[in-house]
Amino acid sequence: MPEEYRSRRSCLAVPGSSQRFLDKARGLAADEVFLDLEDAVAPAAKEAARRNVIAALNDGEWGGKLVAVRVNDATTRWAYRDVAEVVAAAGRGLDTIILPKVTDPGHVVWLDLMLGQIEQDTGDEPGRIGIEAQIEDARGLAKVDEIAAMSPRLRALVFGPADFMASVGMRSLRVGAQPAGYLGSDAYHYPLLRILVAARSHGLAAIDGPYLAIGDLDGLAKAAASTAALGYDGKWVLHPTQIEIVNSAFAPSQEDYERAELIIDAYRYYTSVEHRGAVMLGDEMIDEASRKMALVAAANGRAAGLRRSQRFEPPMPEGSVPDGSVPDGPVPDGSAEHAPPGEGPSQPAG
C-alpha cells in the first residue's frame, strides 16, 4: 500500500512527557500514534519530553502503526530543536512530523527544508519522512489550498477545532459542540469541508480533530460517523476508550471493502494487460480516480481486519469455451487477502 494510502482511522495523542503513556501506546489498536511535544507538554518539561520521544522512537516495537511526532509550531523557540534533535537521533523510527498551527505556506516550506538537510546529513532516504499540517485558525483556513500544495512530503491535513473556535470568536466553551443560539445545522461544516476539498485536490488524507468529552462515547460515535460520512479518513483520539469507536466509524462495510479490492485488481489487470485506462466492472465505469478511492477503502478495511470472499476474474478470451479453469495470461496478485486461485466471485475464500 503506498504511504499516502495507509490507514489513519484513529490517531492517538500520547504526551511525550509521560513515560507510562508512551509505553502503553505500543499495545493499543490505533492506526497512528503521535508522540506530542506541543500542547500536551508544559514549557518546563519540553526538553525532557524530547528525550523521552527520541528513546521511544529508537526502541521501536510499534506493531506496524504509523508513528508521528507533533513538534511545537514553527513560530516558537522549541520548534527547530524538536525537529533537529528528534529527526537526527531517531528519524528512522519516524513516519511523519505533525506541524501544528500552520497559518502560512512558509511554515511547511521551513519544515520541508529542515527535513531535507537532516536527511542529507544522516544518510536517510530523501523525502521519506512525511508532514501532516494542522489547520487550527482562520488564517490557516484562509490559506489552506496554498498550504496543501506546498510540499511533496505532505500526507494529511488535520482540523484543530479548539483553536479554530477561539480564532473566529465562536461562542461556546465545549469543543465541537454547537454554539448556543446558532440556528444553522452545523457550525463546523464549512471548515471541515474546506479542509477536505483542499486535501483531496492534492491527494492528501483529511483528519478530524479530537472529541474532548472523554466520557461521552455516544457523542464521540455521532461526531466520528458524521465526519466519516463527509469523506474524512480518520479522527484524533485522546484516550484508549475512544479508539474502538473511531476505528469502527471509519471502517468500510464488508460490501464496500470487497468492491474496493475488486476495483484495485480489475484496474491493475486492464491497465497492465489490456492497456486500457477506463473500463466497466459490472455496471460501473472505473478509472484512475476509482482506483485511488478504492485504495483508501481497502487500506481501512484491511486495518479493520476484514477478509475477502471473492476475487477478480479476468474475462475469457474471445472464442474460448468456459471450462471452469482460469484463463491463460497474468492474473494480478491483488492484496494479501486474495482468495486462492480457482475460486470464483461467489465462492468463499477459506
Secondary structure per residue as TSV (DSSP state, phi and psi in degrees):
chain	resnum	aa	ss	phi	psi
A	1	M	-	360.0	123.3
A	2	P	-	-55.2	149.6
A	3	E	G	-53.1	-41.1
A	4	E	G	-69.9	-11.8
A	5	Y	G	-109.4	13.8
A	6	R	S	-70.1	148.8
A	7	S	-	-70.7	136.6
A	8	R	-	-132.4	44.6
A	9	R	S	-59.9	-51.5
A	10	S	E	-120.1	132.4
A	11	C	E	-122.2	105.8
A	12	L	E	-89.2	125.3
A	13	A	E	-83.1	129.4
A	14	V	E	-129.3	115.7
A	15	P	E	-61.4	127.7
A	16	G	T	-67.8	-15.0
A	17	S	T	-84.8	-5.9
A	18	S	-	-113.3	105.7
A	19	Q	H	-63.8	-35.5
A	20	R	H	-62.5	-44.0
A	21	F	H	-69.2	-36.7
A	22	L	H	-61.6	-42.5
A	23	D	H	-67.7	-41.8
A	24	K	H	-67.5	-33.6
A	25	A	H	-61.5	-27.3
A	26	R	T	-59.2	-34.3
A	27	G	T	-94.7	5.1
A	28	L	S	-91.0	160.9
A	29	A	-	-93.0	21.5
A	30	A	-	-70.8	145.6
A	31	D	S	-70.8	-36.5
A	32	E	E	-130.8	140.1
A	33	V	E	-119.5	127.8
A	34	F	E	-118.3	128.8
A	35	L	E	-88.6	119.1
A	36	D	E	-95.9	126.5
A	37	L	-	-109.2	0.3
A	38	E	S	-99.8	-110.4
A	39	D	T	-63.1	-27.1
A	40	A	T	-78.8	-3.1
A	41	V	S	-121.7	125.7
A	42	A	-	-66.8	151.0
A	43	P	G	-51.5	-40.6
A	44	A	G	-70.4	-16.2
A	45	A	G	-104.2	5.7
A	46	K	H	-60.3	-46.8
A	47	E	H	-67.4	-42.4
A	48	A	H	-64.5	-39.5
A	49	A	H	-63.2	-39.4
A	50	R	H	-60.2	-42.7
A	51	R	H	-64.8	-40.9
A	52	N	H	-60.4	-43.3
A	53	V	H	-65.8	-42.3
A	54	I	H	-60.2	-45.0
A	55	A	H	-63.6	-41.0
A	56	A	H	-65.3	-39.6
A	57	L	H	-67.0	-40.3
A	58	N	H	-72.1	-27.5
A	59	D	H	-68.9	-29.6
A	60	G	-	68.4	-145.2
A	61	E	-	62.4	46.0
A	62	W	-	-96.6	6.9
A	63	G	T	62.1	34.6
A	64	G	T	82.2	1.0
A	65	K	-	-67.8	154.1
A	66	L	E	-69.6	133.6
A	67	V	E	-119.0	124.3
A	68	A	E	-129.4	161.9
A	69	V	E	-126.5	129.2
A	70	R	E	-92.7	113.5
A	71	V	-	-85.3	173.3
A	72	N	-	-75.1	157.5
A	73	D	-	-68.5	159.4
A	74	A	T	-62.9	-16.8
A	75	T	T	-92.6	-1.9
A	76	T	S	-93.0	166.3
A	77	R	S	-77.8	-10.4
A	78	W	S	-93.7	-17.0
A	79	A	H	-60.6	-48.4
A	80	Y	H	-68.8	-34.3
A	81	R	H	-69.2	-38.3
A	82	D	H	-53.0	-51.6
A	83	V	H	-69.8	-50.7
A	84	A	H	-63.0	-47.0
A	85	E	H	-73.9	-44.9
A	86	V	H	-66.2	-47.8
A	87	V	H	-71.3	-39.4
A	88	A	H	-65.8	-37.7
A	89	A	H	-89.4	-26.9
A	90	A	H	-145.6	23.3
A	91	G	G	-61.6	-27.4
A	92	R	G	-72.0	-13.7
A	93	G	G	-98.3	13.7
A	94	L	-	-122.3	134.7
A	95	D	S	-95.0	-45.0
A	96	T	E	-144.5	157.1
A	97	I	E	-106.3	129.1
A	98	I	E	-94.1	120.8
A	99	L	E	-103.4	112.2
A	100	P	-	-83.5	164.8
A	101	K	S	50.1	47.0
A	102	V	-	-77.8	113.3
A	103	T	-	-113.2	-6.8
A	104	D	S	-149.7	143.3
A	105	P	H	-56.6	-27.7
A	106	G	H	-60.9	-27.4
A	107	H	H	-62.7	-41.7
A	108	V	H	-68.6	-39.4
A	109	V	H	-60.5	-44.8
A	110	W	H	-56.4	-48.8
A	111	L	H	-66.6	-41.6
A	112	D	H	-57.4	-47.4
A	113	L	H	-63.8	-42.6
A	114	M	H	-61.9	-45.0
A	115	L	H	-62.1	-41.0
A	116	G	H	-62.8	-40.9
A	117	Q	H	-65.3	-41.5
A	118	I	H	-67.4	-40.0
A	119	E	H	-61.0	-40.4
A	120	Q	H	-62.0	-41.7
A	121	D	H	-70.3	-38.2
A	122	T	H	-94.7	-10.1
A	123	G	T	79.7	13.8
A	124	D	-	-72.2	161.1
A	125	E	-	-61.9	124.6
A	126	P	T	-60.5	131.1
A	127	G	T	78.3	3.4
A	128	R	-	-67.8	-41.4
A	129	I	S	-78.1	125.7
A	130	G	E	-90.1	174.6
A	131	I	E	-127.2	135.5
A	132	E	E	-114.8	122.6
A	133	A	E	-99.4	126.1
A	134	Q	E	-97.2	121.0
A	135	I	E	-98.5	113.0
A	136	E	-	-126.3	-1.2
A	137	D	S	-150.8	179.4
A	138	A	H	-63.4	-36.5
A	139	R	H	-65.5	-43.4
A	140	G	H	-65.1	-40.4
A	141	L	H	-65.6	-38.2
A	142	A	H	-64.0	-25.9
A	143	K	T	-112.6	18.8
A	144	V	H	-64.0	-32.2
A	145	D	H	-66.7	-41.3
A	146	E	H	-66.3	-40.8
A	147	I	H	-60.9	-44.1
A	148	A	H	-64.5	-22.6
A	149	A	T	-96.5	3.3
A	150	M	S	-86.1	-16.0
A	151	S	-	-154.7	139.9
A	152	P	T	-69.5	-11.1
A	153	R	T	-77.2	-16.9
A	154	L	E	-61.2	132.7
A	155	R	E	-114.5	-30.5
A	156	A	E	-157.8	154.5
A	157	L	E	-109.9	138.8
A	158	V	E	-123.4	130.0
A	159	F	E	-85.4	129.8
A	160	G	-	-108.7	97.9
A	161	P	H	-70.8	-35.8
A	162	A	H	-65.3	-52.5
A	163	D	H	-65.9	-32.4
A	164	F	H	-63.8	-43.6
A	165	M	H	-57.3	-44.0
A	166	A	H	-66.0	-38.5
A	167	S	H	-68.3	-28.6
A	168	V	H	-100.9	-0.6
A	169	G	T	75.6	30.0
A	170	M	-	-64.4	134.2
A	171	R	S	-89.6	71.6
A	172	S	-	-156.5	140.1
A	173	L	S	-103.5	2.0
A	174	R	S	-106.4	113.6
A	175	V	T	-64.0	124.0
A	176	G	T	91.5	-16.0
A	177	A	S	-80.3	149.7
A	178	Q	-	-70.1	134.1
A	179	P	-	-64.5	140.4
A	180	A	T	-59.8	133.4
A	181	G	T	90.2	-9.3
A	182	Y	-	-74.9	125.7
A	183	L	-	-97.4	-5.3
A	184	G	S	-75.0	177.3
A	185	S	S	-81.1	-38.7
A	186	D	-	-154.7	113.9
A	187	A	T	-68.5	-15.2
A	188	Y	T	-103.7	-0.3
A	189	H	H	-62.6	-42.0
A	190	Y	H	-63.0	-53.9
A	191	P	H	-62.2	-38.4
A	192	L	H	-62.3	-45.6
A	193	L	H	-70.3	-38.7
A	194	R	H	-64.9	-41.7
A	195	I	H	-64.2	-40.9
A	196	L	H	-61.8	-45.9
A	197	V	H	-64.3	-42.5
A	198	A	H	-62.5	-41.9
A	199	A	H	-63.6	-49.6
A	200	R	H	-66.5	-32.8
A	201	S	H	-69.1	-14.4
A	202	H	T	-120.9	17.3
A	203	G	T	70.3	31.0
A	204	L	-	-107.4	157.1
A	205	A	E	-75.4	155.5
A	206	A	E	-122.9	124.6
A	207	I	E	-121.9	130.4
A	208	D	E	-81.8	154.5
A	209	G	-	-77.6	-175.0
A	210	P	-	-79.4	160.4
A	211	Y	-	-104.9	109.7
A	212	L	-	-77.5	-19.8
A	213	A	-	-79.2	85.6
A	214	I	T	-57.0	-38.6
A	215	G	T	-80.6	-10.9
A	216	D	-	-92.6	78.8
A	217	L	H	-72.4	-30.3
A	218	D	H	-66.0	-43.0
A	219	G	H	-63.4	-39.5
A	220	L	H	-61.2	-44.8
A	221	A	H	-60.8	-41.6
A	222	K	H	-67.0	-42.7
A	223	A	H	-64.1	-43.2
A	224	A	H	-66.4	-41.9
A	225	A	H	-63.3	-35.5
A	226	S	H	-66.9	-48.7
A	227	T	H	-71.4	-30.2
A	228	A	H	-64.2	-41.9
A	229	A	H	-65.3	-33.8
A	230	L	H	-66.5	-27.9
A	231	G	T	126.9	2.9
A	232	Y	-	-69.1	154.5
A	233	D	-	-89.5	-24.3
A	234	G	E	-176.3	-172.9
A	235	K	E	-149.7	145.2
A	236	W	E	-69.8	146.0
A	237	V	E	-127.5	147.7
A	238	L	S	-111.4	-10.7
A	239	H	S	-145.7	146.5
A	240	P	H	-55.2	-31.1
A	241	T	H	-67.4	-16.9
A	242	Q	H	-86.2	-17.3
A	243	I	H	-63.6	-51.2
A	244	E	H	-61.4	-40.5
A	245	I	H	-63.5	-44.4
A	246	V	H	-70.0	-42.6
A	247	N	H	-56.5	-42.7
A	248	S	H	-65.4	-40.8
A	249	A	H	-64.3	-34.0
A	250	F	H	-100.3	4.4
A	251	A	S	-84.4	143.2
A	252	P	-	-75.4	162.5
A	253	S	-	-69.5	163.7
A	254	Q	H	-59.1	-40.5
A	255	E	H	-63.2	-45.0
A	256	D	H	-67.4	-37.0
A	257	Y	H	-63.6	-47.0
A	258	E	H	-58.8	-43.0
A	259	R	H	-64.5	-40.1
A	260	A	H	-62.0	-44.2
A	261	E	H	-64.3	-38.9
A	262	L	H	-64.2	-41.1
A	263	I	H	-61.7	-44.4
A	264	I	H	-60.0	-46.7
A	265	D	H	-64.2	-46.8
A	266	A	H	-64.7	-42.7
A	267	Y	H	-65.2	-39.5
A	268	R	H	-61.4	-44.0
A	269	Y	H	-63.6	-51.0
A	270	Y	H	-67.5	-33.3
A	271	T	H	-80.1	-33.5
A	272	S	H	-91.4	-30.1
A	273	V	T	-100.5	-48.5
A	274	E	S	-98.3	-5.5
A	275	H	-	55.2	45.3
A	276	R	-	-116.5	141.0
A	277	G	S	-98.5	-16.7
A	278	A	S	-144.4	126.1
A	279	V	E	-143.2	172.4
A	280	M	E	-97.3	134.8
A	281	L	E	-120.6	103.2
A	282	G	T	66.2	-123.0
A	283	D	T	-104.7	17.2
A	284	E	E	-119.9	134.0
A	285	M	E	-78.1	130.3
A	286	I	E	-121.2	146.1
A	287	D	-	-149.3	-164.6
A	288	E	H	-61.3	-37.4
A	289	A	H	-63.9	-39.2
A	290	S	H	-61.2	-42.7
A	291	R	H	-61.4	-42.7
A	292	K	H	-63.4	-42.9
A	293	M	H	-64.6	-37.9
A	294	A	H	-66.8	-35.2
A	295	L	H	-60.9	-39.9
A	296	V	H	-65.4	-48.4
A	297	A	H	-63.4	-39.5
A	298	A	H	-66.3	-41.8
A	299	A	H	-61.9	-43.6
A	300	N	H	-67.6	-37.8
A	301	G	H	-66.2	-42.0
A	302	R	H	-65.0	-40.8
A	303	A	H	-62.6	-31.8
A	304	A	T	-80.8	-3.7
A	305	G	T	84.8	13.3
A	306	L	-	-70.4	148.2
A	307	R	-	-124.8	149.0
A	308	R	-	-79.5	148.0
A	309	S	S	-121.9	2.6
A	310	Q	-	-151.5	162.6
A	311	R	-	-139.3	161.4
A	312	F	-	-74.6	131.7
A	313	E	-	-109.7	119.8
A	314	P	-	-58.9	149.7
A	315	P	-	-64.2	148.8
A	316	M	-	-67.4	139.2
A	317	P	-	-58.6	147.5
A	318	E	T	-58.4	134.6
A	319	G	T	87.6	-6.9
A	320	S	-	-82.6	157.0
A	321	V	-	-104.1	120.2
A	322	P	-	-59.9	127.2
A	323	D	-	-130.0	13.4
A	324	G	S	87.9	-6.2
A	325	S	S	-91.5	164.9
A	326	V	-	-80.3	132.7
A	327	P	-	-59.7	154.5
A	328	D	S	-65.1	156.3
A	329	G	S	108.6	165.4
A	330	P	-	-68.4	138.9
A	331	V	-	-117.0	125.2
A	332	P	-	-63.3	148.2
A	333	D	-	-72.0	-33.7
A	334	G	-	68.1	-143.3
A	335	S	S	-89.4	175.9
A	336	A	T	-66.7	-14.4
A	337	E	T	-96.8	17.7
A	338	H	-	-58.8	139.9
A	339	A	-	-68.3	154.0
A	340	P	-	-61.1	151.2
A	341	P	T	-56.6	142.8
A	342	G	T	100.1	-14.9
A	343	E	-	-87.1	133.4
A	344	G	-	-85.6	175.8
A	345	P	T	-59.8	-26.2
A	346	S	T	-98.2	1.7
A	347	Q	S	-98.7	140.3
A	348	P	-	-70.6	146.1
A	349	A	-	-97.2	88.7
A	350	G	-	84.4	360.0
